Amino acid sequence: MTEKDKKPCFSKTKETQSNSRFYNYTLFIFISLTTWFLVLFLYLPPTVPTNSKQQNTHSLHKTKNLNSINNENYSHTPFSVYIYNLPPQFNFDLLKNCSHLNIYSNMCPHVANQGLGQPLPDMATDLGLGSDSGHAPWFATHQFLAEMIFHARMENHLFRTWDPSRAMLFYVPFYGGLHASSKFSETNHTVRDELAVRLEDFLRSQPWWDRHQGKDHFMVLGRTSWDFMRTPGGSDFGANYLLNLPRVRKMSVMTVERHVWKGSNQHGIPYPSYFHPSTSQQMLTWQQKMLQLRRPHLFTFIGAPRKGVEKAAIRNELIRQCGESTRCNLVACKNTEGSSKCYKPSEVIKAMSSSEFCLQAPGDSFTRRSTFDSVLAGCIPVFFSPHTAYTQYGWFLPADGEEYSVYIDGEKGNVRVKIEEELLKIPRERVERMRNKVIDLIPRVTYKHPNASDDDAEFKDAVDVTIAALAKHVQTIILGGKNKSNNNQIL
């Protein structure tokens, strides 16, 4: 057999083994790099180029800037909140008798859905703004249920701790507003005050109270402070004695209207409106819609006349001036809840979102929920008393009222100017700046849906702002300094 007739014979020599390992290693590196680049391409968001379309994201950027400025390093703030597990007589047991929680109306529909009330799935459609994608963020929320909504939000809050030794703040979830309204017609003061006194006894027995003598404790009330500050010899309008109790006076109390002269431990928080988004996208979508709306009316007044209330005497004048102006949209309220547009959320927001300015006259007290409906609708509020907002909501609204509102003196129930003429004097550029500021403020005066995620990417709502501001305030008190920002300055 010749050499040519021999078939080649391949054997696994050292050389072929080395080549095989080299090829396998090269193939592994190639596949790994390819997989890595695919992951980067598929899962990392693309960079948005700078172009004219960014003008439509005004609300997005402004909202993020606002919250990053006012809540700097929010998610890394070293504080946490412990929620007392109160005996149910102080909160949940009250809801079992929901039909008798208010002497004027049945509260059962309102305390549903953790205090949000009945859902309004067609709200966006009713407003002529299309339909909401996914879970509709609209509810027929009662104005006096901030205490329930706040509690529900805190139950799942990012800063909640189950260990009291780690807590900086102690939350006492007493539904004092609901209890107070159920006792307005009670003539026996001892019976009217009984539950509040029991709450003070409970606090007295808690070991964590003594750590800072209650300075790190707080509660939230959904009604005005006047409903909890009955004084001996004063007028009896159904109030109880809760805010006058010694231990409660040592706490911080969040309420929708603080006592301007005697409420040194009280802090105003927003009345809840009808919008309770679960995501930042729902918030940003709403803000952009409010920026883009055409507003054919110069101003709007929504309300009813009042009798025998000095602070509300101005209402007759506002109704008269609005009715005589072709530039004003008057929504007159009737006293019967079922027959008035004033009690229909879509009608309220529709009227306000079609106007440049919304008149905010005092009612039974200085403040009103309408102020926050106005902000939600991107309508610049017009105040006639500094106590309707300026001395109330320093943690939520700019210290300089001219940034977002107009003030017309009406302290004594008189308006000596023609409102239409005063509003027309305001330069167009300032109107635009004020409206943009109002729309930027929407997140911080809104209560998220209680089941919303507390992811860092989500916006900070009224509860988040309250907790951050309260932590700063309490820390200042405990350290013995004066809280110069209390009720005077936005954070």
N, C-alpha and C positions, 0 to 999 in steps of 0.2 A: 504494500500500500504506500503510495507516494504521499508527500506532504500535502499536496493539493487535495487528495482524496479524504484527508482527515477533517472531520467536522470540528468547528470551533467548540471549545469547552470552557464555559464561564464558571469561575469559582469565586467565593466570597473572600477575596484577598483583603489586606489592610487598606489598600488604596480604594477599592470599591466601597468598603464600609465607611470610610471617611467621607467620600463623596455623597453617600446616601444621607449621612447625618447632616452635612452642610445643606443639602437640598431641603430636607425636612425642617431644619431650623429656619431657613429663608422663607419657606412656605408658611410657617407658624407666625413669623413676624409680619408678613404681608397680610395674613388673615386678621391678625390682632389690630393692626393699624387701620385696616379697612372697616372693621367693626366699630372702632372708636370714633372714626370720622362720621360714620352713619348715625351713631348715637348723638353726637354733637349736632348734626344737621337736623335730625328728626325732633329732638327734645328741647333744644335751646331756642327761645323766641328770637325771631329776626330783629335786627335793628331797624327802627323806622327812620327813613331818611327825612331830612328837613325839607319841607315843602309847604305849599299853601294849605294843604289839608290839615295841618296842625292847628289852624285857627279854630277848627271844630272841636278841638280837645281842650279849649280854654278851661272849662269846668274841671276836667280831669287834673290838669297841672295845678290850678289854683287850689283845688281841694287838697291835693297831696301836700302842697306847700303850706297851706294853712294848718293842717294837722301836724306836720313835722315841726313847725315853729312852735305851736301851742302845746304840743305833747312830745317834746324832744326826748329821744331815748325812752319813749313810753314803755316799750316792752321789756326794757332792762332796768326799770325803776325798782329799787330794792324795797318794795313793800308788798304786803299781802293783807287780805281781808278775811276775818273769821266771822261767820254768820251764826248767831245764836239760834239754837234749836228751841224756840220759845214753846211753852205749852200752847196747844192749838186754840185755846180760848182767845188768844191775842191776835190770831190771824185766820187760819183756815176754818175754824169752827164758825166764825162770823159769816162766812160765805154760804153755810148751810141754810141760813135764814135770809138769803139774798133778796127775797121779795119785800123784806122789811128793813133794808139797809138805808133807805132814803124815804123820808116822809112824803116826798113829792112824786116819786116814780119807782117802778119796779126795776131793781138793779140786776136781776138775773141775766138778761141778755148782755149787759155791759161787763160783768165780771167773767164772762166766758173767755176762753182762749187766753188764759193767764192775764186777764185784765185788758186785753186788746179789744174785746167786744166782738161783734159779728163781722165776718169777712165781707169785703166788697169786691168780688171778683171782676165786676164790670166797670170799676171806677175809671180806669184809663179810657175806656171806650166812651163812657158818659161824658168825659171831659173833651172828647173829640181828638184824643192823642193816640189813637190806635189801641192796641191791646198789649197787656203785659205778657212778657215771655216767662214761662215757668210759674213759680208760686207768686200769686198776686200779693203785693206788699200793703194793700189797703184794708183798713178796718174802721168800723163805726165806733171809734174809741171815745169813751166818756172823758170829759175834761178833768175829773177829779180822781183818776185812777193811777196816777204816777206811782203811788206807793206799791201797788200790785205789780206793775210793769217793772219797776226797779228791782223788786224782790226776785221776780222771775229771771231777769237778766243776770243778777248776781249769782244765782244758783249755778250757772254754767260759766261764770266769768273766769278769764285767764288768771286773775289775781286772787282767786278764792283759795284759802287754805283750810284744811280740816284740823290743823294743829294750832290751838290758841297761843302756844308759846312762841310761835313764829309770826304771829299777826302784829301788824302795825295799827290796823283799824279793826274795830269790833262793831258789826252791824246788828242792830236790834230791829228785826222785821215786824214791827207792830202796825197793823192796819188801822191806825188811829182815826184817819179820815172817814173810813166806812163806819166805824163805830160811832163817831161823833154825829154823823148825819142820821144815824138810826135813833139818836136820843134827843134830837132838836126839840121835840115836843114834851120831853120829860121835865116836869116842874120840880121834882125832888132832886136837889143838887147832889145829895149824897149818892143817889142811884146813878145820876149822870156821870159822876166822877169815879165811880167804883172801879171800873176796869183800869183806868189810868193809875189809880192808887195801887192796885194789885201789881201793875207793871213795875212801879217804883220798888215795891217790896221784892220782886223778883231780882231786880238789879242789885239791890242791897245784899242779896245772898250770893252773888257771883264772885268767885275769888279774883277774876281778872279785872273787876271794877277797881279794886284797890291799887292796882299797879300804877295808874296815873289819875286816880280819883275820878274816873269816867271821862277824862279829856280825850281819850282815844276812841270813845264810843260815839255812835251816831244812829239816828233814825230818819226815816223818810215819811213825810205826810203829804197826802194828795190834795189837801184842802188848804185854805189860807190860814195864816197864823191866828187870825182873829177868832177862829172857831175853837181855839184851845187856850185862850187867855182871858177867861172870865175874871173880873175883878170885883171885890166886895163893894157893893153900893153902885156898881156900874150898871149899864143897860144889860138886860138879860135877853140875848138873842139866840139862846140855845147852846152857847159855848160851854165847854168843860174846862177843867183846871190843869190839863196835862202840862202845858209849857211853863206853868208857874211852879211846878213841883221842884224841890231843891235838887234832886239828882238829875232830872231832865235838863235843868238849867246849866248843869256842868257839861252836858253832852253837846255835840253839834247836831243841829236839826235842819234837815233839808225840807223845804216847803215851797209850794208854788207861789206863795206871796209871803215875804218876811215882814215882820213888824219893823218899820223903818226907824222908830225911835227907841223901842225897847227890845229889839231882837238881836242883841249883840252876839248871841250864839246861833243865830238863824242865817240860812243861806238860801237865796232864791234859786229854784231849778225850773226848767221849762215845763209849762203845761204840755201834756201829750197831744199831738195832733193826730191825723188819720193815717200817716205814712210810716210804715214799719218795715223797712227793707231788710233782707237777709244777706245781701251781698253788696260789695262796693259798686258792682256794675249797675245794679238797680238804682243806687244813689246817683251815680254819674249820668246815667241815662235821663233821670228826672231833672237833674241840674241843667243839662244841655237843652232839654225841652223848654225849661223856663227861660233860658237865655234867648231862644229863637222865637218865642211867641210874639205875635203882634198884640199890642195893648191899646185898643181904641179909646178907652176911657182915661181921663186924666186922674180921677180919684173915685173911690168907692167907700160907702159906709154901709156896714151890715150891723143892724141892731134895733132895739126897741126903746121907746121912751121909758124913763123911770119916774116914779112918784115918791116924794118924801125923802130922797137921798141926795144930800148936797153935792157929793162928788159926781153924781150922774146928771146934775141939772144942765150940764152942757149938751146933753144928748138932743134935747129939743131944738137947740140952735143948729146942731150939725144936720139933723133931719131936715130942718127948714132950708138951710143953705144948699144942701145936696139936692133937695127936691126942686129948687129954683134954678139949678145949673144944668145946662145941656151937656156939660162935660163930666157930670157925676152919675154914677150908677148906684142908685139907692135900693138896698134890699131890706125892706121893712119887716121886722120880726113880729109875729103874733105870739100871744101867750100860750097857745095850745101847741104842744110839741108836734103833733102829727100833721098839722096843716100848714106849717111854715117852711119856706126854703132854708131858713136859718138852721134847721135841724137836719138838713140833707147835705152830707159832706161834699157831694159832687157839685151842688149848687154854690156852696160857700167857696170852694177852691176855684170853680169856674169864674165866679164874679171877681175874685181877687186877682186871678192870673190874667184877666183882661184889662187890668188897671195899672197905672204907673204908681199911684199912691193909695194907701189904705188908712182911713181914719180910725184911730184907736182911742175911743173915749172910755174913761173909767165907768164901771157899772156898779154892782153892789159893793165892790171894793176897788182899790186902785188898779189892779191888774186884770187881764182877761186872756183867755185862751186864744182869742182872735189875733193877738200879736204874733203868735207862733204859726197860726194858719197863714198869716200874711207873709212871714218869712218863707214858709214852705212854698208859697205861690210866687215868690220873687217880687212881691209887691212892697214898695218902700213904706214903712210904717210912719204915720204922723201922730205924734203924741201931744197931749194937752196937759199932762202932769208929769213931772220928773219921776214920780213914784210908780208910773205904769211900767217902766223898764229900767231907767237909768240907775236908780238906787236899789234895784232888785237883783239883776242878773249879771253881776260883774264878772263871774267866771265864764260867761257864755257870749257876751256881747262886748264890742269895743268900748273902751272908756270914753272915747270921743264919740258922742252920739251923732255928730254930723257926718261921720263916715257912712252910716247906714240908715239914718232917719231924719225926720224934720220935726222941729219943736215949735208949737204955737201956744202961747200962754193962754191957759184956760183954767187956772187954779181955782178961781172963785166962781166957776160955772159960767163965765162970760167969755165970748170970743169977740174981740173988738175989731177984728180985721175980716176981710172977705177971703175965705180960704182959697177959692179958685184963683184970685189975683196973687196971693202969696205963693202958690205953687207954680204959677206961670212965670214968676220972676226968677225961678231957679234955672241957671244955665243948663243947656242940654248936656254938656260934658259932665257936669256934676251929677245929673240924673243918671247917666250911664254908669258913673263910678259907684254911686250908691246902690244901684240895682245889682251890679256885679258883686259888690260886697255882701249884699243881702243873700244872694244865691250862694256865695262862698260859705256863709254861715249855716246853711241848711244842715249839714251833717252834725254839727255840734249841738244843735237844739232838737235833734230827732232821736227818738228811742228806737233802736234796732228791734227786730223781732227777737224774742227771748231765745229762740233756738238757733240764732245766727252764729256762725263760726267766729271765734276770736283770733283768727289767723292774723299775723302781723300785717298782711297786705290789705286787710279790711279797714274801712274808715273808723274813726273814733267817734262814738255817739255821745249823747247827753250823759249817759251813765259813766262812760269812760272819762269824760271831762270832769265830772263830779268827783270821781274817786281820785284822780290825779291831783286836782286842786285841793281836795280835802286832806290828802296825805301831806301835802306841802303845808297847809294851814295847821294841822295837828302837830306836825313836827316843830313848827315855829312856836306854838303854844307850850309844848313840853320843854323846849329848850329855853323858854322864858322870855322870848322876844316878842315884839309886836308884829302882827301880820298886816303889813301895810297894803297888801293886795286884796284884803278881805272885802268882798262885795264892791270893789272899786275898779278892778283892773282885770282885763282878759288875760289868761295865761298864755 
